[in-house]
């Protein structure tokens, strides 16, 4: 019997790339749950174009426990859950904190209740480097103490990790891995799928590509007076496909190799930081032009500098990030151009009808 993995937030950015890796590199049956609150249903057409496989998606809100339970009742003991579904924009979380606490925490509680009820023994949680807050010692290891969260989004991830740990301490038949990834960027190397939010993009690289394509005004660099090498914030940018691969490795480790503990934590990053201005320069090499941007004020909720120590993931998950900053920028730009072409064709089709 083919084992089933349920991926929540499967139409999202990291979720969709993880589904691609699952379909191409494993034998699992993959099922998605995503209500398209900030994603597009065409994601599954793009996944099929890349993998030649269809994915069934259930369009429900995970906060609705009754509907969620109906989905799980359709499967015979799924082998695991990879939980991505969450709101994730720092600025939006500052402006609408209750929305973030309601969605991110209640959906997690709902899905953990499904794991308990349906005896699902492997649970992978999409956490974030944001849980570390503003820290003084770099690089960040899994043993680094968590500081005060800089945003409600980050706080929901801290709370989520605590909920999972406390839950599993009382349900020892379930194992979980918490993946604290840093800044996923780029797109699938085919250029057929990438980050495609319904809302105005909140993250640096998709903003850069939309400025370059002409869909957004000049980029605002939020502050150039930080204590960094060029005054702009530093992040550990990692290609989204490398992050996706890490989820597969983490799932296999959780399923087959976790012997001494039921919850473990791993950083997913390249191990070095890149500043905002350095990202812009890297993109300009691909773009072969100057990007339009200006320096603005600092943005509330931003961490100054953070990058990973990824030794633990390398050793235990047998995982190594392979794609470079140049790969990140070139794939993101290829995706943006393909997306623009697709949207233009769609607009022409609407007008002709």
C-alpha positions, 0 to 999 in steps of 0.5 A: 500500500502506498503511504500518504503524506498530507501537506498543509499549505500545499499551494504556498511558496515552500509547500508547493516546491516541497510537493514537487520534490516529494513527487519527483523523488519519493514514492509517497501519495501526496495530498494537499490542504490549502484554502488559497487565502494567499495562493493561487489554484493554478499552482497545481497545474504548474506542479503537474507540468513539472512532475507529470502528476496530479495532486488532490487539494482540499480547499478548506480552512484548517481552523474549521476542525469539522471540515479538517476531520472529514479530509483525514477520514478519507485516508487510511492512517496517513504516514505523516503531516508536513505543516506549512499553512500559516500567515507569514508577512512580518509587516502584516502581522504587526498591523493585524496581530489578532488575525495572525494569532487566530489563524496560525495557532488555531490551525496548528492545534486543529492539525495536531488533533488530527495527528492524535485522532488518526494516529499519524506518527510523523509531524514536520513543522514549518518554523522560522529563524524569526523565533531567534529574535534579535541576537548578539551571537552569530551564526545562530545554532539550534542551541541559541536561546530564543529572544523576544519575538520582533513581530506577532508572526515570529511570536506565533512560531515560538508559540507553535514550537512550544505547543508541539513540544508540550503536545508530543511530550504527552503523546509519545507515539508521535515524533516531530521535527521543527525546521527553522528556516531562514529566508527562502528565495528564488523559484524552481529552476524550470521557471514554471513555479515560484512565489505568487502571493495574491497580495502585494509581496512582502519579501525582498526578492519578489519585490525586486523582481516586480520592480524590475518587471514594472509592476511595482514602484521603486524598491524601498530599502528599509534603513542603511544605518544598521551596524552591518557592513553596508548599513542594511539588514543581513539575512541568510537567503536560501534557495526554496528548492534546497529548503524543499529538499530538506523537508524530504530529508527531515521527514525520512529522518523523523520516520526512520532515525529518531531514536532518543527523542520525539522532538528535534530542531534543525536550522535550514540556511546556507551558513552565511549572511547577505545584505539587502544591498548585496542581494540587489547587486546580485540581481542586477547582474542577472537583470543586466540593468540597474534596479530602481530603489531608494533608502527609507526609514527602518521598518518596525519588526525587522531583525538586524542580522541573522544567519544560520549554523547549519552543521546539525542539518548537514550531519543528521539530515544528510542535507547540503544547500546546493544552489547559489545566490546567483541561482536564486536571482536568476530563477526568481527573474525567470519565474517573474518573466514567465508569470508576467507572460502568463498574466498578459495572455490571460488579460488578452483572453478576457478582453477577447471574450 
